[in-house]
Amino acid sequence: MKIHEYQGKQLLKEAGVAVPRGVVAKTPGEAAAAFEELGGTLAVVKSQIHAGGRGKGRFKEQPEQRGVVLVRSADEARDHAERMLGNTLVTVQTGDEGKQVNVLYIEEGLDIANELYLGVIVDRGAGGPVLIMSSEGGMEIEVVAHETPEKIHNEPFDVDEGLSEDRARAIAAAIGLDETAQNSAASFLPKICKFFVDSDCSMTEINPLVVTGDGELVALDSKISFDDNAL
């Protein structure tokens, strides 16, 4: 079973994982109000569909409209929402038929210093869950694996013991993060692993996982699937 990004982030937040503040919007007026509620000077309007590639995707009915956009005012949020809601978003993962967008997620803008990749999957070969982390965020992990496999770190962990802070810090160091970000990873990564196990996930992917200007790790996106046999 798959869930939307905003639903996944709510679950991650409840598990103590750092996520940006965001507000769900189902009308253009709600999108404008969400921008005001967040209170900043920059926000991101995100289409909510069960498919990746939303940022580069375009709408059939509004070809100039992207599926994820930055906005700097409530009026901009409203205008983009009018072109997105009820229309069909086509991405590399939807196929030509696309998917209709009925929900938007309006999220605060962040000071982003670096983008990373983070995923947790069940690896039959390893006999359990494996955390996958890479310095190459925002890209499909399959592309990174093909072009620069040395930039991917795989870390199996035990479902009962989880991932220790020391191992998390070592993983962060291995992909080139500085000491401040390593300290953030020491808290962030074990929480993700615990969430994966406790929630009976089949996949948890955060792409990108960002490092903010002050060195904190924050889940900028979330793609979560659950084991149907555990539901």
C-alpha positions in Angstrom: 0.0 0.0 0.0 1.3 3.5 -0.9 0.4 6.8 0.7 0.8 10.4 -0.3 3.9 12.5 0.6 1.9 14.6 3.1 0.6 11.5 4.9 4.1 10.0 5.0 5.5 13.1 6.5 2.9 13.2 9.2 3.9 9.6 10.2 7.5 10.5 10.1 6.9 13.6 12.3 5.1 11.4 14.8 8.1 9.1 14.9 10.4 12.1 15.7 11.9 12.5 12.3 12.5 16.1 11.2 10.2 17.3 8.3 9.4 20.8 7.0 6.1 22.4 8.2 3.3 22.0 5.6 -0.4 22.4 5.1 -2.8 20.3 2.9 -4.8 22.3 0.3 -7.7 21.1 -1.8 -8.8 24.4 -3.3 -6.9 27.5 -4.6 -8.2 29.5 -1.7 -6.8 26.9 0.8 -3.4 27.1 -1.0 -3.3 30.8 -0.5 -4.3 30.5 3.1 -1.7 27.8 3.6 1.1 30.2 2.4 -0.1 32.8 4.9 -0.3 30.3 7.7 3.3 29.1 7.1 4.3 32.7 7.5 7.5 32.8 5.5 8.6 34.5 2.2 9.0 31.2 0.3 6.9 28.1 0.0 6.7 25.0 -2.2 3.4 23.9 -3.9 3.5 20.2 -4.4 1.1 18.0 -6.3 0.1 14.9 -4.4 0.0 11.7 -6.6 1.3 8.2 -6.2 4.2 8.7 -8.6 7.7 10.2 -8.6 9.1 12.8 -11.0 6.5 15.4 -10.0 9.0 18.3 -10.1 9.8 17.7 -13.8 6.2 16.6 -14.6 3.8 18.7 -16.6 0.0 18.9 -16.8 -1.8 17.8 -19.9 -4.2 20.7 -19.7 -1.6 23.2 -18.7 1.7 22.2 -20.4 3.7 25.1 -18.9 2.7 24.1 -15.4 5.1 21.9 -13.4 4.0 19.5 -10.7 6.1 21.2 -8.0 6.8 24.9 -7.9 8.3 27.5 -5.6 6.1 30.5 -4.7 6.8 33.8 -3.0 3.3 35.0 -2.2 -0.2 33.8 -1.4 -1.4 35.0 -4.8 1.2 32.9 -6.5 0.2 29.9 -4.5 -3.4 30.5 -5.5 -2.6 30.9 -9.2 -0.5 27.7 -9.4 -3.2 25.8 -7.5 -5.8 26.9 -10.0 -3.7 25.4 -12.8 -2.9 22.2 -10.9 -6.0 21.0 -9.1 -8.3 18.8 -11.1 -5.8 18.5 -13.9 -3.7 15.6 -15.1 0.0 15.4 -14.2 2.3 13.4 -16.4 5.6 12.3 -15.1 8.2 9.7 -16.0 6.5 7.3 -13.6 2.8 7.9 -14.6 3.0 7.0 -18.2 1.3 9.1 -20.9 -2.1 8.8 -19.2 -0.9 10.7 -16.1 -2.7 11.1 -12.8 -5.3 13.6 -11.7 -4.2 16.0 -8.9 -6.9 16.5 -6.3 -4.7 17.5 -3.3 -1.7 19.8 -2.9 0.8 20.1 -0.1 2.0 23.6 0.7 5.4 23.4 2.4 7.7 26.0 4.0 10.9 26.8 2.0 14.2 25.8 3.6 17.8 27.0 3.5 19.3 24.0 1.7 23.0 23.4 1.8 23.1 19.9 0.4 20.9 17.2 -1.0 21.3 13.5 -0.2 19.5 10.3 -0.9 18.2 8.0 1.8 16.2 4.8 1.5 15.4 1.7 3.5 14.3 -1.5 1.9 14.0 -5.2 2.7 16.9 -7.0 1.0 16.3 -10.7 0.6 20.0 -11.3 -0.1 21.0 -9.6 3.2 18.2 -11.4 5.1 16.7 -8.2 6.4 16.4 -4.4 6.1 19.2 -2.3 4.5 19.7 1.4 4.8 20.9 3.0 1.6 22.5 6.5 1.6 24.2 8.5 -1.0 25.6 12.0 -1.4 23.8 12.2 -4.8 20.3 13.4 -3.7 17.5 14.4 -6.1 18.5 11.7 -8.6 17.0 8.3 -9.2 19.1 5.9 -7.1 19.2 3.5 -10.0 21.0 6.1 -12.1 23.5 6.7 -9.3 24.1 3.0 -8.9 24.8 2.7 -12.6 27.0 5.8 -13.1 28.7 6.3 -9.7 28.1 3.2 -7.5 31.0 4.3 -5.2 28.8 7.1 -4.0 26.2 4.7 -2.5 26.6 3.3 1.1 24.6 0.2 2.0 24.1 -0.6 5.7 22.2 -3.7 6.8 20.7 -3.6 10.3 19.0 -5.9 12.7 15.2 -5.5 13.2 15.5 -5.9 16.9 18.7 -3.8 17.6 18.1 -1.1 15.0 20.9 1.2 13.9 23.1 2.7 16.6 24.1 6.3 16.8 27.8 5.4 16.2 27.0 3.5 13.0 24.8 6.3 11.8 27.5 8.8 12.4 30.0 6.6 10.5 27.6 6.3 7.5 27.3 10.1 7.4 31.1 10.5 7.5 31.5 7.9 4.8 29.4 9.9 2.3 31.3 13.1 3.2 29.1 15.0 5.7 30.8 17.4 8.1 30.8 16.9 11.9 27.7 19.0 12.5 25.7 17.0 9.9 27.1 13.7 11.3 25.7 14.6 14.7 22.3 15.3 13.1 22.5 11.9 11.3 23.3 10.2 14.6 19.7 11.0 15.6 18.0 11.1 12.3 19.1 7.7 10.8 18.2 5.5 13.8 14.7 7.0 13.9 14.2 6.2 10.2 15.3 2.6 10.7 13.0 2.3 13.7 10.1 3.8 11.8 10.6 1.3 9.0 10.5 -1.7 11.3 7.7 -0.5 13.6 5.5 0.5 10.7 5.9 -2.7 8.7 7.2 -0.8 5.7 8.4 -2.5 2.5 10.1 0.8 1.4 10.9 4.2 2.9 12.6 6.6 0.6 13.5 10.2 1.2 14.8 11.9 -1.9 16.0 14.4 -1.3 17.1 14.3 2.3 18.5 17.7 2.8 21.2 19.2 5.0 20.1 22.7 6.0 22.4 25.7 6.3 22.8 25.0 10.1 23.7 21.4 9.5 20.4 19.7 10.3 19.0 16.7 8.3 15.4 17.2 7.2 13.2 14.9 5.1 12.3 17.1 2.1 10.3 14.4 0.4 8.9 11.0 1.4 7.8 7.9 -0.5 6.5 5.2 1.8 5.1 1.8 1.0 3.8 -0.8 3.5 3.9 -4.5 3.5 0.4 -5.6 2.5 0.8 -8.8 4.4 1.2 -6.8 7.6 -1.9 -4.7 7.2 
